[in-house]
Amino acid sequence: MRNWMFGGVYGTVLASALLAALQSEGEQFTPVYDALWILVTAVASGLVHGYAHHMATHHTGSATVRWRRLVTALGEEWPVVVASLPTVALLLLAGAANWDEPPVTTAGLALNTLLLGAWGTVAALKSGYRRRSAVLVGAADATIGLAIAVANALIK
């Protein structure tokens, strides 16, 4: 549950930040290129995070045991990649349909804000929070997405 929640929030925030950062600002919109960069970054982040966890909890033992622990640590990071997939799918669809960049970025940031709210709400419910409190946790998580959207608007 913890890896699922951490990876979901981390991957969604990562995808939002990259979506905002990859805006072309007057240059040609390249949604497929952007989608691939988001996916590559999510995979790299998952691998690095899993490796860092492995190294932080490194124990002595045979090489086989160490490799098995490393593979397990890396495998536990799949939610980071999965959480980036809605943004990747939106960008691939935008490329196929030849959509303009501003509405795609807005839709992606809005989608990810809703997903952050959902991640927070579901995780809180699974942790034993009552519905009202869980929705408040979800709203707090959604605030991260709103902050990225506001930062994107102010910076661009």
Legacy VTK file of the C-alpha trace (Angstrom):
# vtk DataFile Version 3.0
C-alpha trace
ASCII
DATASET POLYDATA
POINTS 156 float
0.000 0.000 0.000
2.763 2.413 0.925
4.687 1.864 -2.337
1.477 2.159 -4.320
0.586 5.483 -2.691
4.106 6.892 -2.800
4.645 5.841 -6.394
1.242 7.080 -7.489
1.695 10.525 -6.045
5.345 10.758 -7.066
4.688 9.624 -10.635
1.693 11.930 -11.039
3.582 14.965 -9.699
6.565 14.067 -11.879
4.362 13.820 -14.981
2.692 17.148 -14.178
5.977 18.947 -13.635
7.427 17.557 -16.853
4.274 18.368 -18.819
4.518 21.968 -17.641
8.281 22.168 -18.230
8.130 20.679 -21.725
5.777 23.348 -23.066
7.259 24.568 -26.319
6.725 28.324 -25.848
6.447 29.390 -29.472
8.230 26.398 -30.958
6.525 23.460 -32.643
4.497 21.258 -30.257
6.001 17.752 -30.132
3.587 15.698 -28.020
5.035 12.284 -28.908
8.534 13.484 -28.016
7.185 14.929 -24.748
5.338 11.682 -23.973
8.510 9.670 -24.484
10.510 12.005 -22.228
7.915 11.718 -19.483
7.934 7.929 -19.782
11.750 7.703 -19.846
11.992 10.025 -16.842
9.386 8.024 -14.895
11.225 4.759 -15.605
14.582 6.317 -14.673
13.103 7.802 -11.486
11.651 4.451 -10.490
14.942 2.679 -11.121
16.983 5.274 -9.237
14.563 5.320 -6.316
14.540 1.523 -6.100
18.334 1.399 -6.303
18.657 4.072 -3.608
16.337 2.092 -1.320
18.375 -1.027 -1.992
21.638 0.722 -1.170
20.210 2.407 1.937
19.191 -0.969 3.340
22.145 -2.882 1.955
22.942 -6.011 3.927
25.789 -8.399 3.682
25.124 -11.731 2.100
25.753 -13.697 -1.008
25.677 -12.054 -4.413
22.507 -13.980 -5.226
20.719 -12.550 -2.186
21.897 -9.013 -2.963
20.743 -9.272 -6.587
17.394 -10.707 -5.512
16.909 -7.811 -3.071
17.855 -5.313 -5.775
15.377 -6.792 -8.256
12.673 -6.727 -5.573
13.442 -3.089 -4.722
13.302 -2.114 -8.399
10.079 -4.044 -8.917
8.400 -2.171 -6.091
8.761 1.097 -8.014
6.305 0.227 -10.826
3.617 2.631 -9.480
5.831 5.602 -10.420
5.727 4.528 -14.060
2.054 3.561 -14.019
1.092 6.949 -12.550
2.761 8.739 -15.462
0.792 6.772 -18.073
-2.361 8.970 -18.168
-0.202 11.967 -19.130
1.743 9.878 -21.642
-1.525 8.599 -23.162
-2.936 12.134 -23.382
0.163 13.355 -25.202
0.160 10.399 -27.605
-3.512 11.047 -28.344
-2.732 14.740 -28.871
-0.027 13.781 -31.354
-2.316 11.411 -33.246
-5.179 13.923 -33.350
-2.930 16.937 -34.016
-4.279 18.891 -31.040
-2.923 22.276 -30.020
-0.585 22.480 -27.057
-2.314 24.919 -24.656
-5.519 22.878 -24.212
-3.527 19.630 -23.969
-1.318 21.058 -21.222
-4.337 22.451 -19.389
-6.184 19.139 -19.677
-3.125 17.196 -18.523
-2.576 19.389 -15.486
-6.292 19.225 -14.615
-6.344 15.441 -15.050
-3.292 15.010 -12.846
-4.752 17.312 -10.193
-7.862 15.112 -10.088
-5.692 11.988 -9.964
-3.703 13.405 -7.037
-6.966 14.036 -5.213
-8.066 10.488 -5.944
-4.728 9.015 -4.798
-4.979 10.884 -1.504
-8.618 10.018 -0.902
-8.254 6.309 -1.669
-5.069 5.974 0.365
-6.683 7.734 3.332
-9.750 5.487 3.128
-7.527 2.387 2.971
-5.622 3.680 6.004
-8.810 3.911 8.030
-9.778 7.555 7.666
-13.474 8.394 7.617
-14.895 9.633 4.317
-14.886 13.335 5.173
-11.318 13.237 6.456
-10.236 11.160 3.466
-11.687 13.733 1.079
-9.771 16.453 2.930
-6.560 14.448 2.521
-7.372 14.068 -1.178
-7.965 17.810 -1.466
-4.604 18.455 0.161
-2.933 16.146 -2.372
-4.788 17.869 -5.219
-3.317 21.140 -3.996
0.070 19.890 -5.199
-1.357 19.624 -8.713
-2.893 23.082 -8.433
0.449 24.477 -7.297
2.136 23.042 -10.397
-0.577 24.513 -12.646
-0.260 27.925 -10.974
3.537 27.799 -11.206
3.247 26.898 -14.871
0.948 29.866 -15.493
3.225 32.270 -13.621
6.469 31.045 -15.175
5.154 30.854 -18.742
LINES 1 157
156 0 1 2 3 4 5 6 7 8 9 10 11 12 13 14 15 16 17 18 19 20 21 22 23 24 25 26 27 28 29 30 31 32 33 34 35 36 37 38 39 40 41 42 43 44 45 46 47 48 49 50 51 52 53 54 55 56 57 58 59 60 61 62 63 64 65 66 67 68 69 70 71 72 73 74 75 76 77 78 79 80 81 82 83 84 85 86 87 88 89 90 91 92 93 94 95 96 97 98 99 100 101 102 103 104 105 106 107 108 109 110 111 112 113 114 115 116 117 118 119 120 121 122 123 124 125 126 127 128 129 130 131 132 133 134 135 136 137 138 139 140 141 142 143 144 145 146 147 148 149 150 151 152 153 154 155
